[in-house]
Amino acid sequence: LSRWAQWAKLLPIERAFHAINSNLRRLGYTQPGYKTPAERANTLITILPSAEDAIKELALQYQTALFTSRTANLSSARRASLKITCEALRIRILKYKDYRKRRYN
């Protein structure tokens, strides 16, 4: 319940950027708290190069919203977030299939 309350307090752009953090964890790469958003995005790019454009777009929109006076393009950030999550799940499924194939063959 407390996690949901914290999630509800986040700005929409922060929720979209959460895709980078959650997909890093999903792929087995936990990041320390002192890493900047750009460093986290770069780490995910090295792990998930097929989603590089979406990761860069999401990081740009996040940094625009938090560190400039301009507003971020939230719809673009959400699309990028969804693309990153789909690509991470695809990679995770492929890794699992490979693991099952190696283990049971």
Buried (B, 14 or more C-beta within 10 A) or exposed (E): EEEEEEEEEEEEBBBBBBBBBBBBEBBEEEBEEEBEBEEBBBBBBEBBEBBBEBBBBBBBBBBBBEEEEEEBBBEBBBBBBBBBBBBBEEBBEEEEEEEEEEEEE
